Amino acid sequence: MALSRQDIARAGLRLLNDVGLNGLTLRLIAQELGVKAPALYWHMKNKQELLDEMATQMYRDREDLAAFPDGGWDDVLTERARGLRRMMLAYRDGAKVFAGTFFTDQGSPNEEVVRFLVGQGFDPARVGRAIFTVYTYVVGFTIEEQAVYPLPGQVDERYPARMEALAERIEPPMLAVVTSALPLGDPEGQFEDGLAIVLAGIRVWLAH
């Protein structure tokens, strides 16, 4: 059986929901593919190379990230941010897999967005910082979201228990602050609020 890096990455993604990032190993992927572990080391030297390829494959599989909505630059960044979050939420620990990885494809995943924003007349250096700011918000938020919800519909029970304990000992104004700081109950709304805040800041910054 001739294996490719994509075959290995896809097998890793299939296993991710079962074992999570900490449990994922090249040896386990080899078992999934029905080969010996040394066959994988021909393609990938270590787990980081595996994660790089898995992150790249996650992105390749998301056709919605290639589409551009009608509208201005903020509409493009909004839809790209939403698509990126959906992509990571499709897998257990998906955001941790994607964070800090090195894309193995030649092109940048944000190349089309960069070209679009530069075409709108924005300074290229500022465009790069704006895109990176949105990217880090989405990845960071989704890492925290997946800590509370490891899988869709599954909640880490420590968080509701903590909120119940806090509700018994702190005043309502402070409780509202703590509650709004956790993606518990309404992660979608919290994500959208945070994204709106980030884009509002970028809008002001790009105008100066």
C-alpha beads as a LAMMPS data file, in Angstrom:
LAMMPS data file: protein, C-alpha beads

208 atoms
207 bonds

1 atom types
1 bond types

-500.0 500.0 xlo xhi
-500.0 500.0 ylo yhi
-500.0 500.0 zlo zhi

Masses

1 110.0

Atoms # bond

1 1 1 0.000 0.000 0.000
2 1 1 1.555 3.293 -1.140
3 1 1 0.940 5.974 1.453
4 1 1 0.984 9.730 0.975
5 1 1 1.245 12.517 3.522
6 1 1 -2.418 13.290 2.835
7 1 1 -3.415 9.690 3.619
8 1 1 -1.634 9.937 6.959
9 1 1 -3.159 13.335 7.752
10 1 1 -6.669 12.143 6.946
11 1 1 -6.209 9.095 9.188
12 1 1 -5.041 11.400 11.975
13 1 1 -8.115 13.574 11.567
14 1 1 -10.387 10.515 11.669
15 1 1 -8.839 9.429 14.968
16 1 1 -8.826 12.870 16.535
17 1 1 -12.437 12.792 17.762
18 1 1 -11.833 9.454 19.473
19 1 1 -8.495 10.026 21.200
20 1 1 -7.947 13.801 21.215
21 1 1 -4.677 15.543 20.498
22 1 1 -2.831 14.136 23.511
23 1 1 -3.747 10.575 22.583
24 1 1 -2.851 10.862 18.907
25 1 1 0.408 9.161 17.934
26 1 1 2.041 8.065 14.707
27 1 1 1.913 4.489 16.014
28 1 1 -1.878 4.720 16.454
29 1 1 -2.251 6.155 12.953
30 1 1 -0.151 3.302 11.595
31 1 1 -2.574 0.839 13.200
32 1 1 -5.490 2.731 11.635
33 1 1 -3.856 2.448 8.211
34 1 1 -2.843 -1.183 8.677
35 1 1 0.897 -0.567 8.371
36 1 1 3.933 -0.596 10.638
37 1 1 4.954 2.674 12.292
38 1 1 8.293 2.938 10.394
39 1 1 6.299 3.298 7.165
40 1 1 4.993 6.636 8.453
41 1 1 8.388 7.954 9.512
42 1 1 9.398 7.871 5.861
43 1 1 6.892 10.688 5.334
44 1 1 6.898 12.435 8.737
45 1 1 9.754 12.578 11.203
46 1 1 7.748 13.546 14.278
47 1 1 4.346 14.553 15.640
48 1 1 4.816 18.225 14.754
49 1 1 5.179 17.359 11.072
50 1 1 2.007 15.294 11.431
51 1 1 0.138 18.253 12.940
52 1 1 1.403 20.559 10.184
53 1 1 -0.003 18.218 7.556
54 1 1 -3.262 17.689 9.453
55 1 1 -3.808 21.452 9.773
56 1 1 -3.113 21.882 6.074
57 1 1 -5.568 19.089 5.257
58 1 1 -8.221 20.637 7.501
59 1 1 -7.929 23.813 5.464
60 1 1 -7.904 22.028 2.095
61 1 1 -11.169 20.289 2.973
62 1 1 -13.076 23.517 3.718
63 1 1 -14.479 24.777 0.440
64 1 1 -16.354 27.576 2.229
65 1 1 -13.030 29.206 3.110
66 1 1 -12.294 29.682 -0.578
67 1 1 -15.497 31.646 -1.219
68 1 1 -15.629 35.432 -0.980
69 1 1 -18.846 37.114 0.156
70 1 1 -20.190 40.230 -1.474
71 1 1 -19.383 43.360 0.475
72 1 1 -16.434 45.190 1.946
73 1 1 -13.260 44.069 3.644
74 1 1 -15.009 43.628 7.005
75 1 1 -17.540 41.247 5.433
76 1 1 -14.675 39.200 4.001
77 1 1 -12.859 39.016 7.339
78 1 1 -16.095 38.193 9.166
79 1 1 -16.930 35.258 6.906
80 1 1 -13.335 34.039 6.908
81 1 1 -13.318 34.113 10.718
82 1 1 -16.606 32.212 10.928
83 1 1 -15.406 29.615 8.435
84 1 1 -12.132 29.148 10.294
85 1 1 -13.990 28.531 13.551
86 1 1 -16.358 26.028 11.895
87 1 1 -13.360 24.215 10.452
88 1 1 -11.686 23.837 13.841
89 1 1 -14.911 22.876 15.630
90 1 1 -15.358 19.972 13.218
91 1 1 -12.648 18.088 15.134
92 1 1 -11.930 17.476 18.790
93 1 1 -8.986 19.725 19.738
94 1 1 -9.183 21.134 16.221
95 1 1 -8.048 24.583 17.340
96 1 1 -5.035 23.163 19.179
97 1 1 -4.092 21.206 16.061
98 1 1 -4.336 24.330 13.925
99 1 1 -2.569 26.734 16.312
100 1 1 1.078 27.401 15.557
101 1 1 1.337 24.924 12.706
102 1 1 3.355 25.374 9.524
103 1 1 1.328 25.055 6.330
104 1 1 2.817 22.475 3.988
105 1 1 1.214 23.905 0.841
106 1 1 3.202 26.489 -1.082
107 1 1 0.630 29.275 -0.811
108 1 1 -0.516 31.094 2.302
109 1 1 -4.075 30.286 3.463
110 1 1 -4.698 34.031 3.626
111 1 1 -3.172 34.964 0.287
112 1 1 -6.514 35.684 -1.396
113 1 1 -7.669 37.816 1.530
114 1 1 -4.412 39.785 1.486
115 1 1 -4.769 40.483 -2.227
116 1 1 -8.365 41.600 -1.740
117 1 1 -7.576 43.999 1.111
118 1 1 -4.516 45.450 -0.601
119 1 1 -6.716 45.936 -3.654
120 1 1 -9.016 48.016 -1.454
121 1 1 -6.146 50.466 -0.985
122 1 1 -4.926 49.430 2.462
123 1 1 -1.241 49.418 3.375
124 1 1 0.109 45.842 2.945
125 1 1 1.876 45.827 6.327
126 1 1 -1.308 46.898 8.094
127 1 1 -3.309 44.309 6.175
128 1 1 -0.992 41.589 7.449
129 1 1 -1.392 42.697 11.048
130 1 1 -5.158 43.012 10.734
131 1 1 -5.511 39.492 9.326
132 1 1 -3.201 38.040 11.973
133 1 1 -5.179 39.776 14.721
134 1 1 -8.440 38.238 13.498
135 1 1 -6.748 34.853 13.073
136 1 1 -5.352 34.820 16.609
137 1 1 -8.709 35.876 18.049
138 1 1 -10.505 33.025 16.289
139 1 1 -7.931 30.386 17.210
140 1 1 -7.676 31.552 20.818
141 1 1 -11.439 31.741 21.271
142 1 1 -11.939 28.291 19.766
143 1 1 -9.263 26.741 21.986
144 1 1 -11.151 28.076 25.011
145 1 1 -14.496 27.006 23.548
146 1 1 -13.272 23.459 22.982
147 1 1 -12.000 23.317 26.559
148 1 1 -15.619 23.793 27.663
149 1 1 -17.169 21.779 24.808
150 1 1 -14.670 19.035 23.815
151 1 1 -17.182 17.713 21.263
152 1 1 -20.405 19.231 19.879
153 1 1 -23.130 18.879 22.506
154 1 1 -20.677 17.599 25.127
155 1 1 -19.759 19.923 28.005
156 1 1 -16.932 19.551 30.503
157 1 1 -18.997 19.324 33.695
158 1 1 -16.383 21.176 35.730
159 1 1 -17.456 24.471 34.156
160 1 1 -21.184 24.388 35.044
161 1 1 -20.245 23.199 38.540
162 1 1 -17.811 26.097 38.912
163 1 1 -20.464 28.586 37.816
164 1 1 -22.947 27.195 40.352
165 1 1 -20.368 27.544 43.115
166 1 1 -19.548 31.107 42.077
167 1 1 -23.233 32.047 41.961
168 1 1 -23.506 31.195 45.654
169 1 1 -20.666 33.423 46.837
170 1 1 -20.244 36.493 44.597
171 1 1 -22.451 39.476 43.863
172 1 1 -24.572 39.598 40.664
173 1 1 -22.500 42.306 38.873
174 1 1 -19.273 40.326 39.272
175 1 1 -21.077 37.085 38.410
176 1 1 -22.211 38.656 35.136
177 1 1 -18.590 39.516 34.336
178 1 1 -17.395 35.976 35.037
179 1 1 -20.296 34.407 33.131
180 1 1 -19.718 36.535 30.052
181 1 1 -16.025 35.635 30.059
182 1 1 -16.693 31.922 29.510
183 1 1 -18.078 30.386 26.293
184 1 1 -20.675 28.559 28.373
185 1 1 -24.290 28.507 27.207
186 1 1 -23.914 30.826 24.218
187 1 1 -20.512 30.346 22.565
188 1 1 -21.914 31.473 19.208
189 1 1 -23.083 34.803 20.603
190 1 1 -19.882 35.336 22.538
191 1 1 -17.792 34.614 19.445
192 1 1 -19.793 37.068 17.347
193 1 1 -19.541 39.778 20.018
194 1 1 -15.795 39.325 20.302
195 1 1 -15.351 39.334 16.538
196 1 1 -17.363 42.552 16.268
197 1 1 -15.123 44.157 18.904
198 1 1 -11.964 43.077 17.066
199 1 1 -13.238 44.337 13.707
200 1 1 -14.347 47.646 15.226
201 1 1 -10.817 48.178 16.482
202 1 1 -9.316 47.238 13.120
203 1 1 -11.702 49.609 11.351
204 1 1 -10.479 52.551 13.439
205 1 1 -6.835 51.500 13.146
206 1 1 -6.927 51.143 9.347
207 1 1 -8.472 54.591 9.021
208 1 1 -5.436 56.291 10.603

Bonds

1 1 1 2
2 1 2 3
3 1 3 4
4 1 4 5
5 1 5 6
6 1 6 7
7 1 7 8
8 1 8 9
9 1 9 10
10 1 10 11
11 1 11 12
12 1 12 13
13 1 13 14
14 1 14 15
15 1 15 16
16 1 16 17
17 1 17 18
18 1 18 19
19 1 19 20
20 1 20 21
21 1 21 22
22 1 22 23
23 1 23 24
24 1 24 25
25 1 25 26
26 1 26 27
27 1 27 28
28 1 28 29
29 1 29 30
30 1 30 31
31 1 31 32
32 1 32 33
33 1 33 34
34 1 34 35
35 1 35 36
36 1 36 37
37 1 37 38
38 1 38 39
39 1 39 40
40 1 40 41
41 1 41 42
42 1 42 43
43 1 43 44
44 1 44 45
45 1 45 46
46 1 46 47
47 1 47 48
48 1 48 49
49 1 49 50
50 1 50 51
51 1 51 52
52 1 52 53
53 1 53 54
54 1 54 55
55 1 55 56
56 1 56 57
57 1 57 58
58 1 58 59
59 1 59 60
60 1 60 61
61 1 61 62
62 1 62 63
63 1 63 64
64 1 64 65
65 1 65 66
66 1 66 67
67 1 67 68
68 1 68 69
69 1 69 70
70 1 70 71
71 1 71 72
72 1 72 73
73 1 73 74
74 1 74 75
75 1 75 76
76 1 76 77
77 1 77 78
78 1 78 79
79 1 79 80
80 1 80 81
81 1 81 82
82 1 82 83
83 1 83 84
84 1 84 85
85 1 85 86
86 1 86 87
87 1 87 88
88 1 88 89
89 1 89 90
90 1 90 91
91 1 91 92
92 1 92 93
93 1 93 94
94 1 94 95
95 1 95 96
96 1 96 97
97 1 97 98
98 1 98 99
99 1 99 100
100 1 100 101
101 1 101 102
102 1 102 103
103 1 103 104
104 1 104 105
105 1 105 106
106 1 106 107
107 1 107 108
108 1 108 109
109 1 109 110
110 1 110 111
111 1 111 112
112 1 112 113
113 1 113 114
114 1 114 115
115 1 115 116
116 1 116 117
117 1 117 118
118 1 118 119
119 1 119 120
120 1 120 121
121 1 121 122
122 1 122 123
123 1 123 124
124 1 124 125
125 1 125 126
126 1 126 127
127 1 127 128
128 1 128 129
129 1 129 130
130 1 130 131
131 1 131 132
132 1 132 133
133 1 133 134
134 1 134 135
135 1 135 136
136 1 136 137
137 1 137 138
138 1 138 139
139 1 139 140
140 1 140 141
141 1 141 142
142 1 142 143
143 1 143 144
144 1 144 145
145 1 145 146
146 1 146 147
147 1 147 148
148 1 148 149
149 1 149 150
150 1 150 151
151 1 151 152
152 1 152 153
153 1 153 154
154 1 154 155
155 1 155 156
156 1 156 157
157 1 157 158
158 1 158 159
159 1 159 160
160 1 160 161
161 1 161 162
162 1 162 163
163 1 163 164
164 1 164 165
165 1 165 166
166 1 166 167
167 1 167 168
168 1 168 169
169 1 169 170
170 1 170 171
171 1 171 172
172 1 172 173
173 1 173 174
174 1 174 175
175 1 175 176
176 1 176 177
177 1 177 178
178 1 178 179
179 1 179 180
180 1 180 181
181 1 181 182
182 1 182 183
183 1 183 184
184 1 184 185
185 1 185 186
186 1 186 187
187 1 187 188
188 1 188 189
189 1 189 190
190 1 190 191
191 1 191 192
192 1 192 193
193 1 193 194
194 1 194 195
195 1 195 196
196 1 196 197
197 1 197 198
198 1 198 199
199 1 199 200
200 1 200 201
201 1 201 202
202 1 202 203
203 1 203 204
204 1 204 205
205 1 205 206
206 1 206 207
207 1 207 208
